[in-house]
Amino acid sequence: MRILILGGDGYLGWPQALYLSNKGHEVAVFDNQTRRQFDLKHGFESLLPIRMLHRRVERWAELTGKTIKIYSGDTTQWDSLAGAFQDFLPEAVVHFAEQRAAPFSMIDREHAFYTQYNNVLGTLNVLYAIKEIVPDCHLVKLGTMGEYGTPNIDIEEGFIEINHKGRTDVLPFPKQPGSFYHLSKVHDSHNIQFACKIWGIRSTDLNQGIVYGADTYESVLDPDLATRFDYDQIYGTALNRFAIQAAIGYPLTVYGTGGQTRGYINIKDTVRCIELAIQSEPQAGEFRVFNQITEWFSINDVADKVVRVGNRMGLNVQCHSLANPRVEAENHYYNVVHTKLLDLGLEPHLLDDNEIEHMISLALANQDRIDRRMILPTVNWREAENDVKRVEEEFAN
């Protein structure tokens, strides 16, 4: 198939391009390099060195003989997006091209505005590109489990049957997003469902959990193929941050009580889930929702795993509790239905000690690239401005 990956230079987009190319598909990537520009502006850097996109594509071709086409552009700019669609004529589009961090969206007005402008309007352009250029194309869109929040009932896969005053209907599962980023994903879901209804577009909305893992079977073939390993307090997930902190003797930063529970998935399973979604194409006009997770843990669960593995490796790993900078329930019910991808054939890679040891080992091997100033949280959901000094004083106490 011809598969266009929007955001194909990112943490997930790049290994997805490698995976699908390796499977024999004709792959193109579309990216505007915004994530790299953020790093340059703020002095952030991936733990693992990542090559420029053109060098990545060249090295992949050298190793495998397979080509990946590159389109430079922005989803919010219609001409560049439509030009890529018209030239490549994709049969499936995988949409990763969104600002993906909740803390980024909560920094201030400017970052909240950019997140929703880029994500919501960019996705709206994608929907129009499909409608006007490739109406039979299948849109595979990365949503987030964060759309649901933490309700005191089981989280169903996208829809729930409601009985109300003697009448029954199947409706979208209630959304309780926890940041302006998560809100943008909710708006996306509504726009996509509406486009399927009125234009007959076919789409799969993947409500993905927290992705962990530093590599896939393709990205480890050569250092030039490495994907990002973010450990900063904006883009780095808890497991990534804890692995880094364990390696450099920095107490693990547990926000609040640590009871916050979320769904998790290995990056190797993420790229497989996308393939499964593409292979099981929905009907015209069908809007499908899959919960893309394999297991769930609390922050304390993750910290305990890192402590155990780190200490077994001879590291003196400790934890430190910080006042939670986010507005979220810290102790709550969490049970997620996630059967659709399993039914399609997903065989999960579950989080084990070997995976954690691998992540800590990568951190130990790249200690010279670790910047301690990137660890402490400076973005507070309740405040209009970052407060670095307050966080540092709290941690010191």
Backbone hydrogen bonds in HBPLUS format (Angstrom, degrees):
<---DONOR---> <-ACCEPTOR-->    atom                        ^
c    i                          cat <-CA-CA->   ^        H-A-AA   ^      H-
h    n   atom  resd res      DA  || num        DHA   H-A  angle D-A-AA Bond
n    s   type  num  typ     dist DA aas  dist angle  dist       angle   num
A0026-GLU N   A0001-MET O   2.88 MM  25  5.96 153.2  1.95 151.4 159.3     1
A0091-GLU N   A0002-ARG O   2.81 MM  89  5.34 160.3  1.84 142.2 148.5     2
A0092-ALA N   A0002-ARG O   3.26 MM  90  6.64 144.8  2.39 157.2 159.6     3
A0003-ILE N   A0026-GLU O   2.86 MM  23  6.20 162.3  1.89 161.3 167.0     4
A0028-ALA N   A0003-ILE O   3.08 MM  25  6.44 154.4  2.14 154.2 155.6     5
A0004-LEU N   A0092-ALA O   3.01 MM  88  6.45 156.9  2.07 160.2 161.6     6
A0094-VAL N   A0004-LEU O   2.87 MM  90  6.25 161.1  1.90 156.6 163.0     7
A0005-ILE N   A0028-ALA O   2.81 MM  23  6.17 166.7  1.82 158.2 162.1     8
A0030-PHE N   A0005-ILE O   2.92 MM  25  6.14 154.7  1.99 154.1 151.6     9
A0006-LEU N   A0094-VAL O   2.82 MM  88  6.09 154.9  1.88 161.8 170.4    10
A0096-PHE N   A0006-LEU O   2.85 MM  90  5.43 150.8  1.93 138.2 144.6    11
A0007-GLY N   A0030-PHE O   2.65 MM  23  5.77 156.6  1.70 171.9 177.1    12
A0010-GLY N   A0007-GLY O   3.33 MM   3  5.92 169.6  2.34 122.0 123.2    13
A0014-TRP N   A0010-GLY O   3.03 MM   4  5.53 169.5  2.04 136.9 140.2    14
A0016-GLN N   A0012-LEU O   3.05 MM   4  6.09 145.5  2.17 146.6 157.1    15
A0017-ALA N   A0013-GLY O   2.97 MM   4  6.21 148.6  2.07 144.8 152.7    16
A0017-ALA N   A0014-TRP O   3.02 MM   3  5.13 118.0  2.42  99.4 114.4    17
A0018-LEU N   A0014-TRP O   3.08 MM   4  6.47 158.6  2.13 154.9 160.6    18
A0019-TYR N   A0015-PRO O   2.92 MM   4  6.04 162.4  1.96 144.1 149.2    19
A0020-LEU N   A0016-GLN O   3.00 MM   4  6.17 173.8  2.00 154.8 155.8    20
A0021-SER N   A0017-ALA O   2.95 MM   4  5.95 155.7  2.00 144.8 152.4    21
A0022-ASN N   A0018-LEU O   2.84 MM   4  5.95 157.3  1.89 149.0 155.5    22
A0023-LYS N   A0019-TYR O   3.10 MM   4  6.37 130.7  2.35 136.4 149.4    23
A0025-HIS N   A0020-LEU O   3.14 MM   5  5.73 157.5  2.19 159.6 152.7    24
A0024-GLY N   A0021-SER O   2.95 MM   3  5.25 159.6  2.00 109.3 115.2    25
A0069-LYS N   A0027-VAL O   3.09 MM  42  6.50 158.3  2.14 147.4 146.3    26
A0029-VAL N   A0069-LYS O   2.77 MM  40  6.21 158.8  1.82 162.4 165.6    27
A0071-TYR N   A0029-VAL O   2.75 MM  42  6.04 149.2  1.84 161.8 170.5    28
A0031-ASP N   A0071-TYR O   3.12 MM  40  6.69 151.6  2.20 160.0 166.8    29
A0073-GLY N   A0031-ASP O   3.11 MM  42  5.65 163.0  2.14 119.6 124.7    30
A0037-GLN N   A0033-GLN O   3.09 MM   4  6.39 153.4  2.16 150.4 158.5    31
A0038-PHE N   A0034-THR O   2.96 MM   4  6.27 147.8  2.07 151.1 159.3    32
A0039-ASP N   A0035-ARG O   3.31 MM   4  6.63 156.7  2.37 143.5 148.4    33
A0040-LEU N   A0036-ARG O   3.07 MM   4  6.41 159.1  2.12 149.8 155.2    34
A0041-LYS N   A0037-GLN O   2.96 MM   4  6.12 157.0  2.01 148.2 154.3    35
A0042-HIS N   A0038-PHE O   3.02 MM   4  6.19 156.4  2.07 152.5 157.9    36
A0043-GLY N   A0039-ASP O   2.76 MM   4  5.46 120.7  2.12 145.8 157.0    37
A0044-PHE N   A0039-ASP O   2.98 MM   5  4.40 132.7  2.22 124.9 131.0    38
A0047-LEU N   A0229-PHE O   2.94 MM 182  5.29 175.5  1.95 147.2 145.7    39
A0055-ARG N   A0052-MET O   3.05 MM   3  5.43 118.7  2.45 106.8 121.6    40
A0056-ARG N   A0052-MET O   3.00 MM   4  6.30 157.0  2.06 156.4 163.9    41
A0057-VAL N   A0053-LEU O   2.99 MM   4  6.27 165.4  2.01 158.1 160.6    42
A0058-GLU N   A0054-HIS O   2.95 MM   4  6.13 158.7  2.00 145.7 151.9    43
A0059-ARG N   A0055-ARG O   2.92 MM   4  6.08 162.1  1.95 151.2 155.5    44
A0060-TRP N   A0056-ARG O   2.98 MM   4  6.23 156.0  2.04 150.9 157.6    45
A0061-ALA N   A0057-VAL O   3.07 MM   4  6.31 156.4  2.12 147.0 152.9    46
A0062-GLU N   A0058-GLU O   2.95 MM   4  6.25 152.5  2.03 147.1 155.1    47
A0063-LEU N   A0059-ARG O   2.97 MM   4  6.18 153.1  2.04 148.0 154.5    48
A0064-THR N   A0060-TRP O   2.92 MM   4  5.96 156.9  1.97 150.2 156.3    49
A0065-GLY N   A0061-ALA O   2.73 MM   4  4.53 142.9  1.86 123.1 132.6    50
A0077-GLN N   A0074-ASP O   2.96 MM   3  5.34 159.3  2.00 113.5 120.3    51
A0081-LEU N   A0077-GLN O   3.23 MM   4  6.40 167.4  2.25 158.0 161.9    52
A0082-ALA N   A0078-TRP O   2.78 MM   4  5.77 171.9  1.78 160.0 162.8    53
A0083-GLY N   A0079-ASP O   2.92 MM   4  5.87 149.2  2.01 138.1 147.2    54
A0084-ALA N   A0080-SER O   3.15 MM   4  6.34 152.2  2.23 140.7 146.5    55
A0085-PHE N   A0081-LEU O   3.09 MM   4  6.43 162.0  2.12 153.0 157.7    56
A0086-GLN N   A0082-ALA O   2.84 MM   4  6.02 163.8  1.87 153.5 157.8    57
A0087-ASP N   A0083-GLY O   3.00 MM   4  6.08 150.9  2.09 143.1 150.6    58
A0088-PHE N   A0084-ALA O   2.95 MM   4  5.96 167.0  1.96 152.4 156.1    59
A0089-LEU N   A0085-PHE O   2.76 MM   4  5.22 151.4  1.84 139.8 148.4    60
A0138-HIS N   A0091-GLU O   3.11 MM  47  6.42 160.4  2.15 133.1 135.0    61
A0093-VAL N   A0138-HIS O   2.91 MM  45  6.24 160.6  1.95 155.1 157.1    62
A0140-VAL N   A0093-VAL O   2.77 MM  47  5.98 178.0  1.77 173.5 172.8    63
A0095-HIS N   A0140-VAL O   2.89 MM  45  6.21 165.1  1.91 160.6 164.3    64
A0142-LEU N   A0095-HIS O   3.38 MM  47  6.17 164.9  2.40 150.9 150.5    65
A0098-GLU N   A0096-PHE O   2.71 MM   2  5.79 139.1  1.87 113.0  99.3    66
A0105-SER N   A0101-ALA O   3.33 MM   4  6.63 154.4  2.40 144.1 150.0    67
A0105-SER N   A0102-ALA O   3.05 MM   3  5.25 117.5  2.45 102.2 117.0    68
A0106-MET N   A0103-PRO O   3.04 MM   3  5.12 146.3  2.16 101.1 111.5    69
A0107-ILE N   A0104-PHE O   3.37 MM   3  5.55 172.6  2.38 111.1 112.0    70
A0112-ALA N   A0108-ASP O   3.02 MM   4  6.24 156.5  2.08 154.2 161.6    71
A0113-PHE N   A0109-ARG O   2.84 MM   4  5.98 163.4  1.87 156.4 160.9    72
A0114-TYR N   A0110-GLU O   2.98 MM   4  6.18 164.0  2.01 145.3 149.9    73
A0115-THR N   A0111-HIS O   3.02 MM   4  6.08 160.7  2.05 140.8 146.2    74
A0116-GLN N   A0112-ALA O   3.16 MM   4  6.42 169.2  2.18 152.8 154.3    75
A0117-TYR N   A0113-PHE O   2.83 MM   4  5.92 162.1  1.86 156.7 162.8    76
A0118-ASN N   A0114-TYR O   2.81 MM   4  5.76 170.7  1.82 153.0 156.1    77
A0119-ASN N   A0115-THR O   2.94 MM   4  5.90 164.2  1.97 145.2 150.4    78
A0120-VAL N   A0116-GLN O   2.97 MM   4  5.47 148.3  2.07 132.1 141.4    79
A0121-LEU N   A0117-TYR O   3.17 MM   4  5.52 139.1  2.35 127.6 139.0    80
A0122-GLY N   A0118-ASN O   3.06 MM   4  5.32 135.0  2.27 117.7 130.5    81
A0123-THR N   A0119-ASN O   3.10 MM   4  6.05 157.2  2.16 135.1 141.2    82
A0124-LEU N   A0120-VAL O   3.00 MM   4  6.23 147.9  2.10 140.4 149.9    83
A0125-ASN N   A0121-LEU O   3.00 MM   4  6.26 151.8  2.08 144.7 150.9    84
A0126-VAL N   A0122-GLY O   3.06 MM   4  6.41 150.9  2.15 143.2 151.5    85
A0127-LEU N   A0123-THR O   2.97 MM   4  6.28 155.6  2.03 150.4 155.9    86
A0128-TYR N   A0124-LEU O   3.11 MM   4  6.43 155.1  2.17 146.0 152.2    87
A0129-ALA N   A0125-ASN O   2.84 MM   4  6.10 151.0  1.92 149.4 158.3    88
A0130-ILE N   A0126-VAL O   3.00 MM   4  6.29 156.3  2.06 150.8 156.1    89
A0131-LYS N   A0127-LEU O   2.99 MM   4  6.21 168.1  2.00 148.0 151.6    90
A0132-GLU N   A0128-TYR O   2.88 MM   4  5.96 164.7  1.90 152.0 155.2    91
A0133-ILE N   A0129-ALA O   2.89 MM   4  5.60 144.5  2.02 140.6 149.0    92
A0134-VAL N   A0130-ILE O   3.07 MM   4  4.79 126.7  2.36 113.5 128.7    93
A0137-CYS N   A0134-VAL O   2.90 MM   3  5.45 166.1  1.92 126.3 130.2    94
A0139-LEU N   A0202-ARG O   3.08 MM  63  6.44 167.9  2.10 156.0 154.1    95
A0204-THR N   A0139-LEU O   2.86 MM  65  6.32 157.1  1.91 161.7 167.8    96
A0141-LYS N   A0204-THR O   2.92 MM  63  6.22 159.9  1.96 162.0 168.7    97
A0206-LEU N   A0141-LYS O   2.83 MM  65  6.05 178.3  1.83 179.1 179.5    98
A0143-GLY N   A0206-LEU O   2.67 MM  63  5.18 146.3  1.78 128.1 136.5    99
A0147-GLU N   A0144-THR O   3.10 MM   3  5.85 171.0  2.11 118.3 120.9   100
A0145-MET N   A0208-GLN O   2.88 MM  63  5.37 157.0  1.94 131.9 127.7   101
A0148-TYR N   A0145-MET O   3.09 MM   3  5.88 148.2  2.19 120.0 125.7   102
A0176-GLN N   A0147-GLU O   2.94 MM  29  6.05 135.7  2.14 140.1 153.6   103
A0155-ILE N   A0335-ASN O   2.83 MM 180  6.21 164.6  1.86 161.9 166.3   104
A0337-VAL N   A0155-ILE O   2.85 MM 182  6.00 175.4  1.85 167.4 165.9   105
A0158-GLY N   A0156-GLU O   3.03 MM   2  5.87 125.2  2.34 108.7  93.1   106
A0173-PHE N   A0158-GLY O   2.79 MM  15  5.46 167.5  1.81 129.9 131.0   107
A0160-ILE N   A0171-LEU O   2.80 MM  11  5.54 157.2  1.86 160.0 167.3   108
A0171-LEU N   A0160-ILE O   2.95 MM  11  5.54 161.3  1.98 156.5 151.0   109
A0162-ILE N   A0169-ASP O   2.72 MM   7  5.40 171.8  1.73 173.4 173.5   110
A0169-ASP N   A0162-ILE O   2.98 MM   7  5.40 149.9  2.07 146.6 156.1   111
A0164-HIS N   A0167-ARG O   2.75 MM   3  5.31 164.1  1.78 162.1 165.5   112
A0167-ARG N   A0164-HIS O   3.01 MM   3  5.31 161.9  2.05 113.0 118.9   113
A0183-LEU N   A0179-SER O   2.90 MM   4  6.17 152.2  1.98 147.6 156.2   114
A0184-SER N   A0180-PHE O   3.07 MM   4  6.25 144.3  2.20 134.7 142.9   115
A0184-SER N   A0181-TYR O   2.98 MM   3  5.16 120.7  2.35  98.4 113.3   116
A0185-LYS N   A0181-TYR O   3.26 MM   4  6.71 144.8  2.40 145.5 154.7   117
A0185-LYS N   A0182-HIS O   3.14 MM   3  5.14 122.6  2.49  93.8 107.8   118
A0186-VAL N   A0182-HIS O   3.12 MM   4  6.51 147.8  2.23 144.4 153.1   119
A0187-HIS N   A0183-LEU O   2.99 MM   4  6.34 161.7  2.02 155.2 159.1   120
A0188-ASP N   A0184-SER O   2.96 MM   4  6.22 154.0  2.03 141.8 149.3   121
A0189-SER N   A0185-LYS O   2.97 MM   4  6.25 162.0  2.00 148.6 152.2   122
A0190-HIS N   A0186-VAL O   3.08 MM   4  6.40 162.1  2.11 154.9 158.8   123
A0191-ASN N   A0187-HIS O   2.95 MM   4  6.19 163.2  1.98 153.9 158.7   124
A0192-ILE N   A0188-ASP O   2.83 MM   4  6.06 163.8  1.86 161.4 165.7   125
A0193-GLN N   A0189-SER O   2.95 MM   4  6.10 166.6  1.97 150.8 154.7   126
A0194-PHE N   A0190-HIS O   3.00 MM   4  6.12 157.1  2.05 145.8 152.3   127
A0195-ALA N   A0191-ASN O   2.91 MM   4  6.14 156.4  1.97 147.3 153.7   128
A0196-CYS N   A0192-ILE O   2.92 MM   4  6.21 156.8  1.97 153.6 159.6   129
A0197-LYS N   A0193-GLN O   3.08 MM   4  6.30 153.3  2.16 141.7 149.0   130
A0198-ILE N   A0194-PHE O   2.97 MM   4  6.28 158.9  2.02 155.9 160.4   131
A0199-TRP N   A0195-ALA O   2.88 MM   4  5.56 157.1  1.93 145.6 152.0   132
A0200-GLY N   A0196-CYS O   3.04 MM   4  4.80 136.1  2.24 120.8 126.9   133
A0285-GLY N   A0200-GLY O   2.93 MM  85  3.67 119.9  2.30  97.2  95.8   134
A0285-GLY N   A0201-ILE O   3.09 MM  84  4.91 130.8  2.34  96.0 110.1   135
A0203-SER N   A0286-GLU O   3.05 MM  83  6.42 167.9  2.07 170.7 172.4   136
A0288-ARG N   A0203-SER O   2.95 MM  85  6.27 173.3  1.96 154.8 155.1   137
A0205-ASP N   A0288-ARG O   2.75 MM  83  5.97 174.7  1.75 151.4 152.7   138
A0290-PHE N   A0205-ASP O   3.01 MM  85  6.39 156.1  2.07 152.1 158.8   139
A0207-ASN N   A0290-PHE O   2.83 MM  83  6.10 150.2  1.91 164.0 171.7   140
A0292-GLN N   A0207-ASN O   2.80 MM  85  5.55 146.5  1.91 120.1 130.9   141
A0209-GLY N   A0292-GLN O   3.16 MM  83  6.19 158.0  2.21 139.8 134.3   142
A0210-ILE N   A0263-GLY O   2.79 MM  53  6.11 156.8  1.84 151.5 143.6   143
A0265-ILE N   A0210-ILE O   2.90 MM  55  6.14 142.4  2.05 157.9 153.5   144
A0212-TYR N   A0265-ILE O   3.06 MM  53  6.39 151.4  2.15 148.4 154.9   145
A0267-ILE N   A0212-TYR O   2.88 MM  55  5.84 142.4  2.02 171.6 173.3   146
A0220-VAL N   A0216-THR O   3.33 MM   4  6.39 143.8  2.47 150.7 155.6   147
A0221-LEU N   A0218-GLU O   3.14 MM   3  5.62 165.7  2.16 117.3 121.1   148
A0225-LEU N   A0222-ASP O   2.90 MM   3  5.49 164.1  1.93 122.2 127.5   149
A0226-ALA N   A0223-PRO O   3.24 MM   3  5.45 170.0  2.25 112.3 114.6   150
A0236-GLY N   A0232-ASP O   2.76 MM   4  4.76 135.7  1.95 130.2 142.9   151
A0233-GLN N   A0374-MET O   2.92 MM 141  6.12 135.8  2.12 164.8 178.4   152
A0241-ARG N   A0237-THR O   2.93 MM   4  6.18 170.2  1.94 163.8 166.7   153
A0242-PHE N   A0238-ALA O   2.81 MM   4  5.97 162.3  1.84 154.7 160.0   154
A0243-ALA N   A0239-LEU O   2.99 MM   4  6.13 156.3  2.05 148.5 154.2   155
A0244-ILE N   A0240-ASN O   3.15 MM   4  6.43 159.0  2.19 150.9 155.8   156
A0245-GLN N   A0241-ARG O   2.91 MM   4  6.14 166.3  1.93 154.1 158.1   157
A0246-ALA N   A0242-PHE O   2.86 MM   4  5.99 156.6  1.92 148.8 154.7   158
A0247-ALA N   A0243-ALA O   3.20 MM   4  6.35 149.8  2.29 138.4 145.8   159
A0247-ALA N   A0244-ILE O   3.07 MM   3  5.20 118.5  2.47  96.3 111.3   160
A0248-ILE N   A0244-ILE O   3.19 MM   4  6.53 142.7  2.34 149.1 158.6   161
A0250-TYR N   A0245-GLN O   2.85 MM   5  4.63 158.6  1.90 146.6 145.9   162
A0252-LEU N   A0318-GLN O   2.80 MM  66  6.22 161.9  1.84 150.9 146.3   163
A0320-HIS N   A0252-LEU O   2.76 MM  68  5.70 155.5  1.82 164.2 157.4   164
A0254-VAL N   A0320-HIS O   2.98 MM  66  6.05 159.1  2.02 150.5 156.1   165
A0322-LEU N   A0254-VAL O   2.80 MM  68  6.01 163.2  1.83 155.9 159.6   166
A0256-GLY N   A0322-LEU O   2.63 MM  66  5.67 164.7  1.65 170.6 173.8   167
A0300-ASN N   A0258-GLY O   2.86 MM  42  4.93 148.1  1.97 151.3 141.0   168
A0299-ILE N   A0260-GLN O   2.95 MM  39  5.83 129.8  2.21 144.1 157.5   169
A0262-ARG N   A0297-PHE O   2.98 MM  35  5.81 158.5  2.02 155.3 152.3   170
A0297-PHE N   A0262-ARG O   3.07 MM  35  5.81 147.0  2.18 163.3 161.9   171
A0264-TYR N   A0295-GLU O   2.73 MM  31  5.57 163.2  1.75 164.5 162.6   172
A0294-THR N   A0264-TYR O   2.98 MM  30  6.20 168.3  1.99 166.3 163.0   173
A0269-ASP N   A0266-ASN O   2.87 MM   3  5.27 131.1  2.12 107.2 120.5   174
A0270-THR N   A0266-ASN O   3.02 MM   4  6.45 145.2  2.15 145.8 156.7   175
A0271-VAL N   A0267-ILE O   3.23 MM   4  6.52 164.5  2.25 153.3 152.8   176
A0273-CYS N   A0269-ASP O   2.78 MM   4  5.97 154.9  1.84 151.5 158.3   177
A0274-ILE N   A0270-THR O   3.14 MM   4  6.46 156.0  2.20 153.2 158.2   178
A0275-GLU N   A0271-VAL O   3.37 MM   4  6.59 157.3  2.42 136.6 142.0   179
A0276-LEU N   A0272-ARG O   2.92 MM   4  6.26 158.6  1.97 153.7 159.8   180
A0277-ALA N   A0273-CYS O   2.89 MM   4  6.15 154.9  1.95 149.9 156.6   181
A0278-ILE N   A0274-ILE O   2.95 MM   4  6.23 158.8  2.00 150.6 156.1   182
A0279-GLN N   A0275-GLU O   2.90 MM   4  6.12 161.9  1.93 154.7 159.4   183
A0280-SER N   A0276-LEU O   3.12 MM   4  6.22 142.6  2.27 141.2 149.7   184
A0286-GLU N   A0283-GLN O   2.95 MM   3  5.26 157.2  2.00 136.2 135.3   185
A0301-ASP N   A0298-SER O   3.07 MM   3  5.00 116.8  2.49  91.8 107.2   186
A0302-VAL N   A0298-SER O   3.09 MM   4  6.48 158.6  2.14 151.6 155.9   187
A0303-ALA N   A0299-ILE O   2.89 MM   4  6.13 165.6  1.91 153.4 157.7   188
A0304-ASP N   A0300-ASN O   2.84 MM   4  5.98 163.2  1.87 150.8 155.2   189
A0305-LYS N   A0301-ASP O   3.07 MM   4  6.33 153.4  2.14 145.9 152.7   190
A0306-VAL N   A0302-VAL O   3.06 MM   4  6.37 161.1  2.10 153.3 157.9   191
A0307-VAL N   A0303-ALA O   2.87 MM   4  6.10 161.2  1.90 156.0 161.6   192
A0308-ARG N   A0304-ASP O   2.96 MM   4  6.11 166.1  1.98 147.9 151.7   193
A0309-VAL N   A0305-LYS O   2.99 MM   4  6.18 171.4  2.00 153.5 155.8   194
A0310-GLY N   A0306-VAL O   2.77 MM   4  5.70 162.2  1.80 148.0 154.3   195
A0311-ASN N   A0307-VAL O   2.92 MM   4  5.94 164.6  1.95 150.0 154.1   196
A0312-ARG N   A0308-ARG O   3.10 MM   4  6.23 148.3  2.20 139.5 148.3   197
A0313-MET N   A0309-VAL O   3.04 MM   4  6.33 131.7  2.28 140.5 153.7   198
A0313-MET N   A0310-GLY O   3.04 MM   3  5.03 131.2  2.28  94.0 107.7   199
A0315-LEU N   A0310-GLY O   2.95 MM   5  5.28 159.3  1.99 146.7 142.6   200
A0314-GLY N   A0311-ASN O   3.00 MM   3  4.99 158.3  2.05 102.8 108.5   201
A0381-TRP N   A0325-PRO O   2.79 MM  56  6.05 164.0  1.82 162.8 166.6   202
A0343-ASP N   A0339-THR O   2.81 MM   4  6.01 153.7  1.88 154.5 162.2   203
A0344-LEU N   A0340-LYS O   3.15 MM   4  6.41 132.6  2.39 133.1 145.1   204
A0346-LEU N   A0341-LEU O   3.07 MM   5  5.74 165.6  2.09 145.1 143.6   205
A0345-GLY N   A0342-LEU O   3.05 MM   3  5.21 154.1  2.12 102.9 111.1   206
A0356-ILE N   A0352-ASP O   3.32 MM   4  6.70 162.5  2.35 151.6 156.0   207
A0357-GLU N   A0353-ASP O   2.83 MM   4  6.00 162.9  1.86 153.4 158.6   208
A0358-HIS N   A0354-ASN O   2.92 MM   4  6.09 150.7  2.01 142.3 150.3   209
A0359-MET N   A0355-GLU O   3.05 MM   4  6.37 155.2  2.12 147.3 153.2   210
A0360-ILE N   A0356-ILE O   2.96 MM   4  6.24 163.0  1.98 155.9 160.2   211
A0361-SER N   A0357-GLU O   2.85 MM   4  5.95 155.8  1.91 146.3 153.6   212
A0362-LEU N   A0358-HIS O   3.00 MM   4  6.24 150.9  2.08 145.8 152.8   213
A0363-ALA N   A0359-MET O   3.12 MM   4  6.42 151.3  2.21 141.8 149.5   214
A0364-LEU N   A0360-ILE O   2.87 MM   4  6.21 154.5  1.93 150.8 158.0   215
A0365-ALA N   A0361-SER O   2.92 MM   4  6.12 153.2  2.00 146.1 153.3   216
A0366-ASN N   A0362-LEU O   3.08 MM   4  6.20 124.0  2.41 135.6 149.0   217
A0366-ASN N   A0363-ALA O   3.18 MM   3  5.11 140.4  2.34  95.3 106.5   218
A0369-ARG N   A0366-ASN O   2.91 MM   3  5.57 163.3  1.94 121.9 127.6   219
A0370-ILE N   A0367-GLN O   3.09 MM   3  5.32 166.7  2.11 112.4 116.6   220
A0374-MET N   A0371-ASP O   3.10 MM   3  5.82 166.5  2.12 121.7 126.0   221
A0375-ILE N   A0372-ARG O   3.19 MM   3  5.66 170.5  2.20 121.1 122.0   222
A0383-GLU N   A0380-ASN O   3.17 MM   3  5.43 158.1  2.22 111.1 117.6   223
A0391-VAL N   A0387-ASP O   3.35 MM   4  6.61 164.0  2.38 149.7 153.6   224
A0392-GLU N   A0388-VAL O   2.97 MM   4  6.23 164.0  2.00 158.6 163.2   225
A0393-GLU N   A0389-LYS O   2.96 MM   4  6.16 158.3  2.00 152.4 158.0   226
A0394-GLU N   A0390-ARG O   2.96 MM   4  6.16 158.2  2.01 148.6 154.8   227
A0395-PHE N   A0391-VAL O   2.93 MM   4  6.15 160.3  1.97 150.8 156.0   228
A0396-ALA N   A0392-GLU O   2.98 MM   4  6.15 155.8  2.04 144.2 151.0   229
A0397-ASN N   A0393-GLU O   3.08 MM   4  6.32 140.8  2.24 142.3 151.9   230
A0397-ASN N   A0394-GLU O   3.19 MM   3  5.22 126.8  2.49  93.3 106.7   231
